[in-house]
Amino acid sequence: MAIRDLIPWSRGDNLPAYRDDPFMAFRREMDRLFDDAFRGLEGGRLYSRLYGTTWPRVEVTDSEREICITAEMPGMDEKDIEITFDDGAMVLKGEKREDMESKDRRFSERYYGRFERRIPIGTEVQDDQIRAKFKNGVLQVTMPKTERAQSKVRRIPVEAEADANA
């Protein structure tokens, strides 16, 4: 007998003995309850309190001369966004307001409410030269590095190792 014959959930519900087993029914029900409880938790308030908000989604690029942060904020206006640079971190704050009444809504996965993202930069930037642009729901913040931070960048050459079999 193979070990996979002992695992009932790997073979589907084609065996009546497992289908009528109360322990398997209990297991399936517990799995369903946990799946339902944690489904969509990432966008929920509990997740935000535990792990910090994950909205808006950001992308950080770091070149030799500047750091660029791009954030997707669909459905927002520039007046709803506040950007600060504090203690070596970029802080994005804002609020996305509902655009329609919720009485007719049956289901929604959209995010509404206040948000705050703190993105550590870890590099010296010229804070008086930071620029932000907002267009078509995309925020782009450009932070030029200081001369000192630019001079710290050092390229390390990568050498190919000779093949011993050749």
Contact map, one row per residue, 1 for C-alpha under 8 A:
1110100000000000000000000000000000000000000000000000000000000000000000000000000000000000000000000000000000000000000000000000000000000000000000000000000000000000000000
1111110000000000000000000000000000000000000000000000000000000000000000000000000000000000000000000000000000000000000000000000000000000000000000000000000000000000000000
1111111000000000000000000000000000000000000000000000000000000000000000000000000000000000000000000000000000000000000000000000000000000000000000000000000000000000000000
0111111001000000000000000000000000000000000000000000000000000000000000000000000000000000000000000000000000000000000000000000000000000000000000000000000000000000000000
1111111100100000000000000000000000000000000000000000000000000000000000000000000000000000000000000000000000000000000000000000000000000000000000000000000000000000000000
0111111100000000000000000000000000000000000000000000000000000000000000000000000000000000000000000000000000000000000000000000000000000000000000000000000000000000000000
0011111111100000000000000000000000000000000000000000000000000000000000000000000000000000000000000000000000000000000000000000000000000000000000000000000000000000000000
0000111111110000010000000000000000000000000000000000000000000000000000000000000000000000000000000000000000000000000000000000000000000000000000000000000000000000000000
0000001111111000000000000000000000000000000000000000000000000000000000000000000000000000000000000000000000000000000000000000000000000000000000000000000000000000000000
0001001111110000000000000000000000000000000000000000000000000000000000000000000000000000000000000000000000000000000000000000000000000000000000000000000000000000000000
0000101111111100000000000000000000000000000000000000000000000000000000000000000000000000000000000000000000000000000000000000000000000000000000000000000000000000000000
0000000111111110000000000000000000000000000000000000000000000000000000000000000000000000000000000000000000000000000000000000000000000000000000000000000000000000000000
0000000010111111011000000000000000000000000000000000000000000000000000000000000000000000000000000000000000000000000000000000000000000000000000000000000000000000000000
0000000000111111001000000000000000000000000000000000000000000000000000000000000000000000000000000000000000000000000000000000000000000000000000000000000000000000000000
0000000000011111111000000000000000000000000000000000000000000000000000000000000000000000000000000000000000000000000000000000000000000000000000000000000000000000000000
0000000000001111111100000000000000000000000000000000000000000000000000000000000000000000000000000000000000000000000000000000000000000000000000000000000000000000000000
0000000000000011111110000000000000000000000000000000000000000000000000000000000000000000000000000000000000000000000000000000000000000000000000000000000000000000000000
0000000100001011111110010000000000000000000000000000000000000000000000000000000000000000000000000000000000000000000000000000000000000000000000000000000000000000000000
0000000000001111111110011000000000000000000000000000000000000000000000000000000000000000000000000000000000000000000000000000000000000000000000000000000000000000000000
0000000000000001111111011000000000000000000000000000000000000000000000000000000000000000000000000000000000000000000000000000000000000000000000000000000000000000000000
0000000000000000111111111000000000000000000000000000000000000000000000000000000000000000000000000000000000000000000000000000000000000000000000000000000000000000000000
0000000000000000000111111100000000000000000000000000000000000000000000000000000000000000000000000000000000000000000000000000000000000000000000000000000000000000000000
0000000000000000000011111110000000000000000000000000000000000000000000000000000000000000000000000000000000000000000000000000000000000000000000000000000000000000000000
0000000000000000011111111111000000000000000000000000000000000000000000000000000000000000000000000000000000000000000000000000000000000000000000000000000000000000000000
0000000000000000001111111111100000000000000000000000000000000000000000000000000000000000000000000000000000000000000000000000000000000000000000000000000000000000000000
0000000000000000000001111111110000000000000000000000000000000000000000000000000000000000000000000000000000000000000000000000000000000000000000000000000000000000000000
0000000000000000000000111111111000000000000000000000000000000000000000000000000000000000000000000000000000000000000000000000000000000000000000000000000000000000000000
0000000000000000000000011111111100000000000000000000000000000000000000000000000000000000000000000000000000000000000000000000000000000000000000000000000000000000000000
0000000000000000000000001111111110000000000000000000000000000000000000000000000000000000000000000000000000000000000000000000000000000000000000000000000000000000000000
0000000000000000000000000111111111000000000000000000000000000000000000000000000000000000000000000000000000000000000000000000000000000000000000000000000000000000000000
0000000000000000000000000011111111100000000000000000000000000000000000000000000000000000000000000000000000000000000000000000000000000000000000000000000000000000000000
0000000000000000000000000001111111110000000000000000000000000000000000000000000000000000000000000000000000000000000000000000000000000000000000000000000000000000000000
0000000000000000000000000000111111111000000000000000000000000000000000000000000000000000000000000000000000000000000000000000000000000000000000000000000000000000000000
0000000000000000000000000000011111111100000000000000000000000000000000000000000000000000000000000000000000000000000000000000000000000000000000000000000000000000000000
0000000000000000000000000000001111111110000000000000000000000000000000000000000000000000000000000000000000000000000000000000000000000000000000000000000000000000000000
0000000000000000000000000000000111111110000000000000000000000000000000000000000000000000000000000000000000000000000000000000000000000000000000000000000000000000000000
0000000000000000000000000000000011111110100000000000000000000000000000000000000000000000000000000000000000000000000000000000000000000000000000000000000000000000000000
0000000000000000000000000000000001111111100000000000000000000000000000000000000000000000000000000000000000000000000000000000000000000000000000000000000000000000000000
0000000000000000000000000000000000111111100000000000000000000000000000000000000000000000000000000000000000000000000000000000000000000000000000000000000000000000000000
0000000000000000000000000000000000000111111100000000000000000000000000000000000000000000000000000000000000000000000000000000000000000000000000000000000000000000000000
0000000000000000000000000000000000001111111111100000000000000000000000000000000000000000000000000000000000000000000000000000000000000000000000000000000000000000000000
0000000000000000000000000000000000000001111100110000010000000000000000000000000000000000000000000000000000000000000000000000000000000000000000000000000000000000000000
0000000000000000000000000000000000000001111110110000010000000000000000000000000000000000000000000000000000000010000000000000000000000000000000000000000000000000000000
0000000000000000000000000000000000000001111111110000000000000000000000000000000000000000000000000000000000000000000000000000000000000000000000000000000000000000000000
0000000000000000000000000000000000000000101111111000000000000000000000000000000000000000000000000000000000000000000000000000000000000000000000000000000000000000000000
0000000000000000000000000000000000000000100111111100000000000000000000000000000000000000000000000000000000000000000000000000000000000000000000000000000000000000000000
0000000000000000000000000000000000000000111111111111100000000000000000000000000000000000000000000000000000000000000000000000000000000000000000000000000000000000000000
0000000000000000000000000000000000000000011111111111110000000000000000000000000000000000000000000000000000000000000000000000000000000000000000000000000000000000000000
0000000000000000000000000000000000000000000011111111100000000000000000000000000000000000000000000000000000000000000000000000000000000000000000000000000000000000000000
0000000000000000000000000000000000000000000001111111000000000000000000000000000000000000000000000000000000000000000000000000000000000000000000000000000000000000000000
0000000000000000000000000000000000000000000000111111100000000000000000000000000000000000000000000000000000000000000000000000000000000000000000000000000000000000000000
0000000000000000000000000000000000000000000000111111110000000000000000000000000000000000000000000000000000000000000010000000000000000000000000000000000000000000000000
0000000000000000000000000000000000000000000000111011111100000000000000000000000000000000000000000000000000000000001110000000000000000000000000000000000000000000000000
0000000000000000000000000000000000000000011000010001111110000000000000000000000000000000000000000000000000000000000010000000000000000000000000000000000000000000000000
0000000000000000000000000000000000000000000000000000111110000000000000000000000000000000000000000000000000000000001010000000000000000000000000000000000000000000000000
0000000000000000000000000000000000000000000000000000111111000000000000111000000000000000000000000000000000000000001010000000000000000000000000000000000000000000000000
0000000000000000000000000000000000000000000000000000011111100000000000111000000000000000000000000000000000000000000000000000000000000000000000000000000000000000000000
0000000000000000000000000000000000000000000000000000000111110000000011110000000000000000000000000000000000000000000000000000000000000000000000000000000000000000000000
0000000000000000000000000000000000000000000000000000000011111000000011100000000000000000000000000000000000000000000000000000000000000000000000000000000000000000000000
0000000000000000000000000000000000000000000000000000000001111100001111000000000000000000000000000000000000000000000000000000000000000000000000000000000000000000000000
0000000000000000000000000000000000000000000000000000000000111110001110000000000000000000000000000000000000000000000000000000000000000000000000000000000000000000000000
0000000000000000000000000000000000000000000000000000000000011111011100000000000000000000000000000000000000000000000000000000000000000000000000000000000000000000000000
0000000000000000000000000000000000000000000000000000000000001111111000000000000000000000000000000000000000000000000000000000000000000000000000000000000000000000000000
0000000000000000000000000000000000000000000000000000000000000111110000000000000000000000000000000000000000000000000000000000000000000000000000001000010010000000000000
0000000000000000000000000000000000000000000000000000000000000011111000000000000000000000000000000000000000000000000000000000000000000000000000011000010000000000000000
0000000000000000000000000000000000000000000000000000000000000111111100000000000000000000000000000000000000000000000000000000100000000000000001111000000000000000000000
0000000000000000000000000000000000000000000000000000000000011110111110000000000000000000000000000000000000000000000000000000000000000000000001111000000000000000000000
0000000000000000000000000000000000000000000000000000000000011100011111000000000000000000000000000000000000000000000000000000000000000000000111100000000000000000000000
0000000000000000000000000000000000000000000000000000000001111000001111100000000000000000000000000000000000000000000000000000000000000000001111000000000000000000000000
0000000000000000000000000000000000000000000000000000000001110000000111110000000000000000000000000000000000000000000000000000000000000000011110000000000000000000000000
0000000000000000000000000000000000000000000000000000000111100000000011111000000000000000000000000000000000000000000000000000000000000000011100000000000000000000000000
0000000000000000000000000000000000000000000000000000000111000000000001111100000000000000000000000000000000000000000000000000000000000000111000000000000000000000000000
0000000000000000000000000000000000000000000000000000000110000000000000111111000000000000000000000000000000000000000000000000000000000000111000000000000000000000000000
0000000000000000000000000000000000000000000000000000000000000000000000011111000000000000000000000000000000000000000000000000000000000001110000000000000000000000000000
0000000000000000000000000000000000000000000000000000000000000000000000001111100000000000000000010000000000000000000000000000000000000000100000000000000000000000000000
0000000000000000000000000000000000000000000000000000000000000000000000001111110100000000000000010000000000000000000000000000000000000000100000000000000000000000000000
0000000000000000000000000000000000000000000000000000000000000000000000000011111110000000000000000000000000000000000000000000000000000000100000000000000000000000000000
0000000000000000000000000000000000000000000000000000000000000000000000000001111110000000000000000000000000000000000000000000000000000100000000000000000000000000000000
0000000000000000000000000000000000000000000000000000000000000000000000000000111111000000000000000000000000000000000000000000000000000000000000000000000000000000000000
0000000000000000000000000000000000000000000000000000000000000000000000000001111111000000000001110000000000000000000000000000000000000000000000000000000000000000000000
0000000000000000000000000000000000000000000000000000000000000000000000000000111111100000000111100000000000000000000000000000000000000000000000000000000000000000000000
0000000000000000000000000000000000000000000000000000000000000000000000000000001111110000000111000000000000000000000000000000000000000000000000000000000000000000000000
0000000000000000000000000000000000000000000000000000000000000000000000000000000011111000011110000000000000000000000000000000000000000000000000000000000000000000000000
0000000000000000000000000000000000000000000000000000000000000000000000000000000001111100011100000000000000000000000000000000000000000000000000000000000000000000000000
0000000000000000000000000000000000000000000000000000000000000000000000000000000000111111111000000000000000000000000000000000001000000000000000000000000000000000000000
0000000000000000000000000000000000000000000000000000000000000000000000000000000000011111111000000000000000000000000000000000000000000000000000000000000000000000000000
0000000000000000000000000000000000000000000000000000000000000000000000000000000000001111100000000000000000000000000000000000000000000000000000000000000000000000000000
0000000000000000000000000000000000000000000000000000000000000000000000000000000000001111110000000000000000000000000000011111000000000000000000000000000000000000000000
0000000000000000000000000000000000000000000000000000000000000000000000000000000000001111111000000000000000000000000001111100000000000000000000000000000000000000000000
0000000000000000000000000000000000000000000000000000000000000000000000000000000000111101111100000000000000000000000001111000000000000000000000000000000000000000000000
0000000000000000000000000000000000000000000000000000000000000000000000000000000000111100111110000000000000000000000111100000000000000000000000000000000000000000000000
0000000000000000000000000000000000000000000000000000000000000000000000000000000011110000011111000000000000000000001111000000000000000000000000000000000000000000000000
0000000000000000000000000000000000000000000000000000000000000000000000000000000011100000001111100000000000000000011110000000000000000000000000000000000000000000000000
0000000000000000000000000000000000000000000000000000000000000000000000000000000111000000000111110000000000000000011100000000000000000000000000000000000000000000000000
0000000000000000000000000000000000000000000000000000000000000000000000000000000110000000000011111000000000000001111000000000000000000000000000000000000000000000000000
0000000000000000000000000000000000000000000000000000000000000000000000000011000100000000000001111100000000000011110000000000000000000000000000000000000000000000000000
0000000000000000000000000000000000000000000000000000000000000000000000000000000000000000000000111110000000000001100000000000000000000000000000000000000000000000000000
0000000000000000000000000000000000000000000000000000000000000000000000000000000000000000000000011111100000000001000000000000000000000000000000000000000000000000000000
0000000000000000000000000000000000000000000000000000000000000000000000000000000000000000000000001111100000000000000000000000000000000000000000000000000000000000000000
0000000000000000000000000000000000000000000000000000000000000000000000000000000000000000000000000111110000000000000000000000000000000000000000000000000000000000000000
0000000000000000000000000000000000000000000000000000000000000000000000000000000000000000000000000111111110000000000000000000000000000000000000000000000000000000000000
0000000000000000000000000000000000000000000000000000000000000000000000000000000000000000000000000001111110000000000000000000000000000000000000000000000000000000000000
0000000000000000000000000000000000000000000000000000000000000000000000000000000000000000000000000000111110000000000000000000000000000000000000000000000000000000000000
0000000000000000000000000000000000000000000000000000000000000000000000000000000000000000000000000000111111000000000000000000000000000000000000000000000000000000000000
0000000000000000000000000000000000000000000000000000000000000000000000000000000000000000000000000000111111110000000000000000000000000000000000000000000000000000000000
0000000000000000000000000000000000000000000000000000000000000000000000000000000000000000000000000000000111110000000000000000000000000000000000000000000000000000000000
0000000000000000000000000000000000000000000000000000000000000000000000000000000000000000000000000000000011111000000000000000000000000000000000000000000000000000000000
0000000000000000000000000000000000000000000000000000000000000000000000000000000000000000000000000000000011111100000000000000000000000000000000000000000000000000000000
0000000000000000000000000000000000000000000000000000000000000000000000000000000000000000000000000000000000111110000000000000000000000000000000000000000000000000000000
0000000000000000000000000000000000000000000000000000000000000000000000000000000000000000000000000000000000011111000000000000000000000000000000000000000000000000000000
0000000000000000000000000000000000000000001000000000000000000000000000000000000000000000000000010000000000001111100000000000000000000000000000000000000000000000000000
0000000000000000000000000000000000000000000000000000000000000000000000000000000000000000000000111100000000000111110000000000000000000000000000000000000000000000000000
0000000000000000000000000000000000000000000000000000000000000000000000000000000000000000000000111000000000000011111000000000000000000000000000000000000000000000000000
0000000000000000000000000000000000000000000000000000000000000000000000000000000000000000000011110000000000000001111100000000000000000000000000000000000000000000000000
0000000000000000000000000000000000000000000000000000101100000000000000000000000000000000000111100000000000000000111110000000000000000000000000000000000000000000000000
0000000000000000000000000000000000000000000000000000100000000000000000000000000000000000001111000000000000000000011111000000000000000000000000000000000000000000000000
0000000000000000000000000000000000000000000000000001111100000000000000000000000000000000001110000000000000000000001111100000000000000000000000000000000000000000000000
0000000000000000000000000000000000000000000000000000000000000000000000000000000000000000111100000000000000000000000111110000000000000000000000000000000000000000000000
0000000000000000000000000000000000000000000000000000000000000000000000000000000000000000111000000000000000000000000011111000000000000000000000000000000000000000000000
0000000000000000000000000000000000000000000000000000000000000000000000000000000000000001110000000000000000000000000001111100000000000000000000000000000000000000000000
0000000000000000000000000000000000000000000000000000000000000000000000000000000000000001110000000000000000000000000000111110000000000000000000000000000000000000000000
0000000000000000000000000000000000000000000000000000000000000000000000000000000000000001100000000000000000000000000000011111000000000000000000000000000000000000000000
0000000000000000000000000000000000000000000000000000000000000000000000000000000000000001000000000000000000000000000000001111100000000000000000001000100000000000000000
0000000000000000000000000000000000000000000000000000000000000000000000000000000000000001000000000000000000000000000000000111110000000000000000001101100000000000000000
0000000000000000000000000000000000000000000000000000000000000000010000000000000000000000000000000000000000000000000000000011111000000000000000111100100000000000000000
0000000000000000000000000000000000000000000000000000000000000000000000000000000000000000000000000000000000000000000000000001111111000000000000111100000000000000000000
0000000000000000000000000000000000000000000000000000000000000000000000000000000000001000000000000000000000000000000000000000111111000000000000100000000000000000000000
0000000000000000000000000000000000000000000000000000000000000000000000000000000000000000000000000000000000000000000000000000011111000000000000000000000000000000000000
0000000000000000000000000000000000000000000000000000000000000000000000000000000000000000000000000000000000000000000000000000011111100000000000110000000000000000000000
0000000000000000000000000000000000000000000000000000000000000000000000000000000000000000000000000000000000000000000000000000011111110000000011110000000000000000000000
0000000000000000000000000000000000000000000000000000000000000000000000000000000000000000000000000000000000000000000000000000000011111000000011100000000000000000000000
0000000000000000000000000000000000000000000000000000000000000000000000000000000000000000000000000000000000000000000000000000000001111100001111000000000000000000000000
0000000000000000000000000000000000000000000000000000000000000000000000000000000000000000000000000000000000000000000000000000000000111110001110000000000000000000000000
0000000000000000000000000000000000000000000000000000000000000000000000000000010000000000000000000000000000000000000000000000000000011111111100000000000000000000000000
0000000000000000000000000000000000000000000000000000000000000000000000000000000000000000000000000000000000000000000000000000000000001111111000000000000000000000000000
0000000000000000000000000000000000000000000000000000000000000000000000000100000000000000000000000000000000000000000000000000000000000111110000000000000000000000000000
0000000000000000000000000000000000000000000000000000000000000000000000011111100000000000000000000000000000000000000000000000000000000111111000000000000000000000000000
0000000000000000000000000000000000000000000000000000000000000000000001111100000000000000000000000000000000000000000000000000000000000111111100000000000000000000000000
0000000000000000000000000000000000000000000000000000000000000000000011111000000000000000000000000000000000000000000000000000000000011110111110000000000000000000000000
0000000000000000000000000000000000000000000000000000000000000000000111100000000000000000000000000000000000000000000000000000000000011100011111000000000000000000000000
0000000000000000000000000000000000000000000000000000000000000000000111000000000000000000000000000000000000000000000000000000000001111000001111100000000000000000000000
0000000000000000000000000000000000000000000000000000000000000000011110000000000000000000000000000000000000000000000000000000000001110000000111110000000000000000000000
0000000000000000000000000000000000000000000000000000000000000000011100000000000000000000000000000000000000000000000000000000111011100000000011111000000000000000000000
0000000000000000000000000000000000000000000000000000000000000000111000000000000000000000000000000000000000000000000000000000110011000000000001111100000000000000000000
0000000000000000000000000000000000000000000000000000000000000001111000000000000000000000000000000000000000000000000000000011110000000000000000111110110000000000000000
0000000000000000000000000000000000000000000000000000000000000000000000000000000000000000000000000000000000000000000000000001110000000000000000011111110000000000000000
0000000000000000000000000000000000000000000000000000000000000000000000000000000000000000000000000000000000000000000000000000000000000000000000001111111000000000000000
0000000000000000000000000000000000000000000000000000000000000000000000000000000000000000000000000000000000000000000000000001000000000000000000000111111100000000000000
0000000000000000000000000000000000000000000000000000000000000000000000000000000000000000000000000000000000000000000000000011100000000000000000001111111110000000000000
0000000000000000000000000000000000000000000000000000000000000001100000000000000000000000000000000000000000000000000000000000000000000000000000001111111110000000000000
0000000000000000000000000000000000000000000000000000000000000000000000000000000000000000000000000000000000000000000000000000000000000000000000000011111111000000000000
0000000000000000000000000000000000000000000000000000000000000000000000000000000000000000000000000000000000000000000000000000000000000000000000000001111111000000000000
0000000000000000000000000000000000000000000000000000000000000001000000000000000000000000000000000000000000000000000000000000000000000000000000000000111111100000000000
0000000000000000000000000000000000000000000000000000000000000000000000000000000000000000000000000000000000000000000000000000000000000000000000000000001111110000000000
0000000000000000000000000000000000000000000000000000000000000000000000000000000000000000000000000000000000000000000000000000000000000000000000000000000011111000000000
0000000000000000000000000000000000000000000000000000000000000000000000000000000000000000000000000000000000000000000000000000000000000000000000000000000001111100000000
0000000000000000000000000000000000000000000000000000000000000000000000000000000000000000000000000000000000000000000000000000000000000000000000000000000000111110000000
0000000000000000000000000000000000000000000000000000000000000000000000000000000000000000000000000000000000000000000000000000000000000000000000000000000000011111000000
0000000000000000000000000000000000000000000000000000000000000000000000000000000000000000000000000000000000000000000000000000000000000000000000000000000000001111100000
0000000000000000000000000000000000000000000000000000000000000000000000000000000000000000000000000000000000000000000000000000000000000000000000000000000000000111110000
0000000000000000000000000000000000000000000000000000000000000000000000000000000000000000000000000000000000000000000000000000000000000000000000000000000000000011111000
0000000000000000000000000000000000000000000000000000000000000000000000000000000000000000000000000000000000000000000000000000000000000000000000000000000000000001111100
0000000000000000000000000000000000000000000000000000000000000000000000000000000000000000000000000000000000000000000000000000000000000000000000000000000000000000111111
0000000000000000000000000000000000000000000000000000000000000000000000000000000000000000000000000000000000000000000000000000000000000000000000000000000000000000011111
0000000000000000000000000000000000000000000000000000000000000000000000000000000000000000000000000000000000000000000000000000000000000000000000000000000000000000001111
0000000000000000000000000000000000000000000000000000000000000000000000000000000000000000000000000000000000000000000000000000000000000000000000000000000000000000001111
